[in-house]
Amino acid sequence: MIKNKELLLNENLKNLVDEPDKVHISENNNGSKTEINIRAAVSDRGKVIGKNGRIIKAIRTVANAAVSKHHQRCFIELLDE
């Protein structure tokens, strides 16, 4: 399940940005909480965030839906590369 979630996020983000080679996703699983760090090029941060934060909110919604079956919460942070 975790590999599928990571693959889903990775593929969606790589299709969204101009520099897909610089997109990296790391995941830390701490019991009932999963932290996902997304690293993208500085020039692509706006595309990942989206207008009024709509893209990053949608990414968070999908990630939370994926981990909710396991009674977990997902926190996503966008970091500079």
C-alpha positions in Angstrom: 0.0 0.0 0.0 2.7 2.5 0.9 4.6 1.9 -2.3 1.4 2.5 -4.3 0.8 5.8 -2.5 4.4 6.9 -3.0 4.2 5.9 -6.7 0.9 7.8 -7.1 2.3 11.0 -5.6 5.5 10.7 -7.5 3.9 10.2 -10.9 1.4 13.0 -10.4 4.0 15.5 -9.3 6.4 14.6 -12.1 3.7 15.2 -14.7 2.9 18.6 -13.0 6.3 20.2 -12.9 8.8 21.4 -15.5 11.8 19.6 -14.0 10.6 16.1 -13.1 14.2 14.9 -12.4 14.3 17.1 -9.3 11.2 15.8 -7.7 11.9 13.5 -4.7 9.5 12.1 -2.1 10.6 10.8 1.3 8.3 9.2 3.8 8.6 8.8 7.6 6.1 6.5 9.2 5.7 7.0 13.0 2.9 4.7 14.2 -0.4 6.6 13.7 1.2 9.4 11.6 2.9 9.5 8.3 5.1 12.4 7.2 5.8 12.9 3.5 8.4 15.4 2.4 8.3 16.6 -1.2 11.4 18.1 -2.7 11.0 20.0 -5.9 13.0 22.6 -7.8 12.5 26.2 -6.6 11.0 27.2 -10.0 8.4 24.4 -9.7 7.2 25.3 -6.1 4.4 27.4 -7.5 3.1 24.6 -9.7 3.1 22.2 -6.8 1.3 24.6 -4.5 -1.2 25.8 -7.2 -3.4 28.8 -7.2 -4.6 29.5 -3.7 -3.0 26.2 -2.6 -5.5 24.0 -4.5 -2.9 21.5 -5.8 -1.2 20.9 -2.5 -4.6 20.6 -0.8 -5.7 18.0 -3.3 -2.4 16.1 -2.8 -3.0 16.1 1.0 -6.5 14.9 0.5 -5.5 12.0 -1.7 -2.6 11.1 0.7 -4.9 11.2 3.8 -7.5 9.0 2.0 -4.8 6.5 1.2 -3.6 6.1 4.9 -7.1 6.5 6.5 -7.7 2.7 6.0 -4.8 2.1 8.4 -6.2 4.6 10.9 -3.3 7.0 10.3 -2.9 10.7 9.5 -0.7 12.1 6.7 1.2 15.3 6.9 2.8 16.7 3.7 5.6 19.3 3.7 7.0 20.9 0.6 10.7 21.5 0.8 13.3 23.3 -1.3 15.7 21.2 -3.2 
